[in-house]
């Protein structure tokens, strides 16, 4: 039996909690958690639509029923071809080094293949880069820029 499962609408609050764990680990990130309550309805709706180009794969926390140990979240977009984008990968600090993030990433990559995605993009932290490289991701030379509106 596999540990990884596709997230359901009932997982939305835990998904947001783990995304905050990821945000809190990034130097210089805005760690204000007020976004979570505003995002709950949207994430719940996206998880309820299995054909909507949005998927999350999770591992339940083995020591805390009702909690998640790890998650990955991705979307499919069309940019002159179908492109997958991984925007959340997080593991609870007390559940790290057990292979959960890798198992979730493998499930997400398989889902992207099923969606006929031609490439998968993500932004890697230095700590996570070895995991992504072991899955076949390569560092790209083009810089990432952002405009906040």
Helices and strands as residue ranges (DSSP letters): E 4-6, G 9-11, H 12-24, H 35-48, E 54-60, E 68-78, E 82-91, G 93-95, H 100-114, E 119-122, H 129-134
